[in-house]
Every structure is written in C-alpha cells, then in structure tokens.
C-alpha cells in the first residue's frame, strides 16, 4: 500500500523536533550537528533570533495579498539585492526550480524581443542540476531523473564543462544563451574555473547570447562572497537564487539586468504565492545578517580553517576519502567507499551530511558556525572514517 506521503524520497527514519543554531534535536533529545543545513537552506542555522522575530512580527500583520497588489517587502528586498549585485530587476517565486524556469523564459523572451525568435536553445553542462520541473530536468540532462516522464522539453544542448572549443562548436543559429552553475553542488561539488566563466562571458557578448548563472546552492554567502561568481570577476545577465535566501522559508528569486529582462512585461510571468509578505520579512532579515560588516569575510576565514582540517583527515584516512573539493562552506569529500556508507557512518557519529554526484559527500554547515563546531565535526568525521576502514579490513 502506498504511504500517505508519496514515496519519492528514501527518507532516513529520523524526525527532528527542534533546532538551535547548528544543531537539530529529536523528540527523545538526541542531538545532531547539522552540516546538511536542509541542503544548503538553513544558512543562518536553526531558530535564528532575527529570523524568528521577523517571521512572528509579520505573521501578526498580513500573510498574503497576491501579486495583484504591491508588496512593500518585495520592493525593499529587490532594491537591496540590486544594490548588492549586477541586477536591475528581481522576480520572487517559491523555489529554485521556479527561478530556473523563469530564467529560461527570460533568455528565450530576450531573443524574441530582439527580433530573433529562432534563438531559443540553451547550452548546459554535464554534471549540472537545475531542479525537478520538466524544463529544469531537461536543462539538467540526467537520464536518471528524466526516465519515465515522456520526451524531454526541447531546447537544451548539454556538453562537458571547461572546454571552450566545445562551447563554441555547440553554438548554432538557434542558440539563445548559456546556463551554468559556478559551483556544481549536486553534481559533485565541482568548482568551475574562473577563466572558463570569464571566457563564457566574452563569448556571450560576442555572439549576442545571455549568460545565465544558477546560484541556487552557491549563492547567499555560501562561498564567502554573496554570490560565487564574484570570485571570477564576471557578472551574468540572468541569475537564479534560492535555498539560503530564505534561511529555511520557501523562497526563490530570479535576478536580471534591464537589457536581459526587456521582454518581461505585464502578463509574461506570475506566481500566486511568490514574494508573499512572510517570505519577504524573513529574507530581509537574512540579508540584514549576511550583509553585515565582517560577516562574509568571517565565512571565508572559517571555511579556510575547516578545509585545512579536512585536508589533514584526507591524509590520515586515504583509504576512505581521497580529496576535499569545493568553495567556502560548500565543501565535498570525495569518497573511496560508497558515499552513502559515509553519510550513514557520519550520522551514526552525530553529524548530518548529504551525498552528491561523483561519489561525494557534501558538507554544508550553516554560515554561522565557529571553530568549536568545526572541531566537533572533525572528531566525528575522523571516527566515521576509522569505523569504515576497520569494517573494510574485517570484511577482507
């Protein structure tokens, strides 16, 4: 018999009752150090006082009016994101997949508005993950996710990342833009080389294409900059953001330049719930913290320390883990055992992590962690690797 909750996830048999900072607690009081952060969502940890206060205060005012009316929180949040980024305009939705879908529409509509309706195809890259809706799945191109859902949405040409010659060869008279994650999270915590992003920017300018960045996982301070593409010194025309922008409240946003969004006039897009007053109150509170002087440099310092500690574990446990990769606090351990085994072993020691492609275990702690939590995590990872190594020896 099918369960009441549709079984599309292989869920771990643990339910959390409450969270505080970097920790989650079950009903019986068992404590876990949360380095999954709801897959990079709870960027400021659990029950952050500023976020709780913002949500409660707004809950006593108004929850929903729809986008048929002005929403003052949207106007404030959009203006702040614009000041802090490349963008001139922002649309708020409820999720990362929605932000990707809108970005795809913006890229296509731009070419249409420029008198080039034949340009609708978007170049994407192997190892990408852009979401679970039909167009986002087609952009991702992973047959594992596409199987059984009929013909994929047309309009996407997927190639390996890092080879500019392949990108140039993939451009046709129908190409409208290029979509890429500056850091591939789900695909294995792969950092795209800054020189490649810079080359894509030049190529798009030369060919009249739009450059579309997916910063759903890498944005909102996770790499030590507000957005990961800042490390490369380039800016996109369109960008999808979600996860950390709401600190745990469902929210996605699509940012664009005025030029890129020229075709997005009244009636071209909409969302019933997107940008509701509750989400706007929480996200403005997230920005209050993340944009505070010293916050992002602190994330960078803590991340460097964490990476150094992880590198020492790689040297000690080479039979279990052989590489540390990523940027900032979006880090991955490449495993020599099945990554699911390592995730389980970590959880048994009290540390939550999440798997990724290429047999990687992602470590996505909240951006508020300090050296004490890192030290605790290192002890747990050390113990988990020791246990896995001992099990492998015993099995042999």
N, C-alpha and C positions, 0 to 999 in steps of 0.2 A: 504494500500500500504506500502510495506517495505521501511523504510527510506534509504537514500543514505549511511549513516553509519550503518553497520549491528547492529541490536539492541540486542547485547549480554550483554549490561550493562544497568542498571536502573539509568541513569545519572541524577544528580541534575541539574536543569535549571539555571546554573551559568557558565559564561565563563570569564576566567581571562585574562586580557590584559598584565599585567606585574607583576613582583615580585621584592622585595628587602628585603634581609635578611630573617626575619621570617614572612614577610607579603606578601599577594597577593592582587592585586587590579583589580576590574572590570573596564570596559570601562567608566562607569559613576563615577568612583573614590571611590566606596565603598571598604573599607579596611577590610580584614580578617586576623586574626592571625592564621598562618598555623601550626597546631600541627598534621597534617596528613603527611606532607612532601612527598606527592606523594606516600604514603605507604612506609615510611622509605627510600626514594630515595634521596631527596634533603638534604643530610646530612649536608651540609655547607650553607643551606639556598638558597635563590634565588639571581641570578646575583652576585655571589661571585666574587670580582675583580680578584683574582688569576685564577679562572677557566675561566672567560671570556677572560682574557688576553691569557691564554694558547690555548684556542679554536681559537681565532681570529688569533693568530700568526701561528698556524698550518694550518688554512684554507687558508692562503696565500702561503703555501708551497705545500703540497700534501695531498689529501684526501684518496685515495685508490690505492693500488697496487696489492692486493690479497696476500694470504699466499704462493704463488709460489715463493716469494722473501722474503728476510729478512726484518723485520720491526724493526728499531732501538728502537722505543718507547716500543715495546713489550719486547725486551731484557732488557731494563732498568727497566721497571715496574716489570717484572718477578723476576729479581735479587733483587729488593727491597722487594717484597713480601716474597721471600725466606728468606732473612736476618731477616725479622720480624716475621717469623712463623716456623712451623715444616717442611715445604715442601722443596722438592728438585727440583720440576718442576711445571710449570703452563701452562695451555691452556686457551686462551681467546676466548670467544664467545660473544653473544649479550644480553643474558638474564639469569635469574636464572634457568628457566626450562631447557635451554640448558646445563647449568653447572651440573644440576642434571642428565640429560640424559648421559652426558659424565661420570660422577661419577659411574653410574650404569654399563656402559660399562667397565670402569677401573676395578671395583670389579669383574665382570664376567671374563674379559680377564686375570686378575691376576691368578685366579684359573686355567684357561685353560693353561696358561704359566707354572704353577706349576705342570702340569700333572694331574689336577683334573677337567676335563671338565664337570663332572656331578654336580659340585658345581656351581649353578647359581642363587639360590634363595636368597632373601634379607629380613631380618626381619625388619619391620617398626612398627610404634606405633600409637595407637588411638589418634585422635586429631591433627595429622600431616597435613601439607600442603606443597607439594613439587613442585607444578606447574600444568599447564594445558595441557601439551602434553600427549600423550597416556600412556607412561611408567610412567611419573611423576604422572599422575592421579591414575594409578594402585598402585603406591607406597603410595599415599595419602590414598586410600581406601575408600573415602567418596562416598556413593552411590548417593548423590545429584549431584555430578559432573560427575559420571560415566554413569548415566542413559541415554540410547538412543544412545550410541556410540559403541554398539556391545560388544562382550566378552572382558573383561579387559585383558590387557597384563599380561601374566602369570609370576610367579616368585617372588611374594611378599607374605609374611606371617605377618599379622598385629595382634598385641597384645597390651594390656594396658601397659603404661609406668610405671616404678617404681618397678616392681616385678621381681627380678632376677630369681626366680624359674620359672616363666612363660617363660622368655627368654631361659633359659636352656632347658625347655621342648619343645620349638619351634625349637631348632636346630636339623637338620636331616643331613644325609649324603649328601644332596643336598644344604645345606646352604653355601653361599659364603661370606656373610657379614651382618652387622647391620647398618641401616641408621636411624639417629635421629637428631632432632633439639635441641640444648642445651636450647633454649627458644622457645616454640611453640607460634609463633606470631598470625597467622591466627586462630589457634585452641583455642585461648582464653588467650593469654599472660601467659602461664604456664611455670614456670622455672623448668627445670629438676634438681633434686637434684644432687649435685656434687658427692655424694657417689655412685649414680647409674651410672653416667658416668664413674667413676673410676672402678666400677665393670665390666662394659661393656668392658673397655679397657683390663682388666685382662682376661676376658672370651675370647675375640677375640684372644689374644696372646696364650692362652691355646689350642684353637680349630683351629688355623690356619685360622681365619676369618679376613676380613678387617673391620675396624671401619670407617664409613663414616658419617661426620657431615654436616648437612645443616645449614650454617650460612648466608644464603641469606639475612635474615632480622636482625639477631642479630649481624652480623659482622661489620667491619669497624668503630669500636669505639662506637657503639650504647650503649653498656653496661658499658662503662668506661674502658674496655680493647680493644685492637684491635680486638680480637675475643672472644666471650663469653666463649668458652671452657677453656680459660686461668684461669678463676676463679676456675675451678675444678682441675687444675694442671694436666690435661691429654692432650694428643695430638691424633688426628685421623691419619688414613692412607691416607684418601681422604677427601676433603672438597669443597663444593660448596659455592661460594660467588657471590653476585650481588648487586642490589639496591644501597647502599651508595658508592660502589666502583667507580661509575662513576659520582656521585654528580648530577645526572639528565641526563647524557648522557648514552644511552643504552650500557650496558657492563655487562658481566658475566665472571666468571673465575672458573676453577676447579684446585685445588692445590692437589698435591700428593707427597708422598715420592718416592724415586727412586725405592725401592722394589715394592711398590704397582703398579707403572707405568711400570713395566718391560715388559709388553706385548704391550705397546702402541708404536709401531714402525711406520715408514712411511706407510701411506695408511690406518691406522686403524681409523682415525678420521679426520674431516676437517670442515672448515667454510669459506664461501666466504667473509663475512664482518667481521668476528670475529677478534678483535685486530687491527682494522684499525687505521691509524695514528691519526685521530681526537679523537677517544676514548682513545688512549694511552696518548695523550697530556693532556687531561682533567684528567684522572685518576692519572697520575703522579703528577699533581697539587693538586689533592685531598690528596694524600699521603704526599706531602710537608706540608700541613696544619695539617693533623691528627697525623703525626709522629713528629711534632714539640715539643720540650721540654715543658712539662706542659700542653699540650692540653688535653690528656686523663685524667690526674688527675683532671683537671678542669671540664670535663664532669661528672666525678664521684661526685664531690662536688655539682655541680648544680643539678644533679639528686637526690642526697640525700635531698637537700633542697626542691625540688619540691615534692618529695614523702612525706615529713613531712607535707607540706602544704595540700596535697591531703588527708592525714590521718585525718587532722582536719575537712575537708569537709565531710568525711565519718561519723564522729561523729555527725556533725550538720545535715546531710541530710540522716539519716539511712533509711528513707522510700523510697529513690530514688537510693542511692548507698550504698553498704554494704562492699566493700573490695577494697583495692588497691593492685595490684599484678604486677610482672614484675621485670626487672633488668635495672639499668641505666636509659636511656631515652627511653626505650621500656616498657612503663607502660600501665596498663589497669585498668579501673574502672568497677567492676562487678556491673551491674545494677539490681534493683528490679522492674524497669519498662522495657518495650521493649527497647533494646539498640538502635534501630532505632529512637525511640522517643527522646532519649537523644542526639543522634548525631544531629537530627534536631533542638532540643532546643539550643544546643551549637552553631550551625551555625547561628541561629536567633540572638544570642547574639554576633556574630562576631568571633567565634572560630571554626576552622575546625578540626575535628577528624574523626576516621574511626572505623567501627564496627569490631567485631571479634566473634569467636565461644563462646559458653557458656554464651551468653548474656553480652558480654564485649564490652566496648568502649575503643579503643586504643588511647593513647596519644603519638605521635611520633614527638616531636618538633625537629627542626634542632639542631645539636650538638653545635651550636654557641650561643644558647640563653643564656641570663643572668637573673638575679633576677628581673629586671624590666618587662621583658616579662612574666616571671612566675607569678608575682603579677597580671599582667593584665589578664592572663589566669584564675587564681584563682577567680577573681571577676566575670568573665564570667561563669565559672562552677557553682559558688555559685548562680548566678542569674538564670541560666538554671534549676538547681535543685529546687530552690524556685518556679519557674514558673510551673514545672512539679508537684510538691507537691500540689500547690494551685489548679491546674487543676484536680488532683485526688480527692481532697476534694470536689470541686464543682460538679464533676461527681457523687460522692456518695450522 
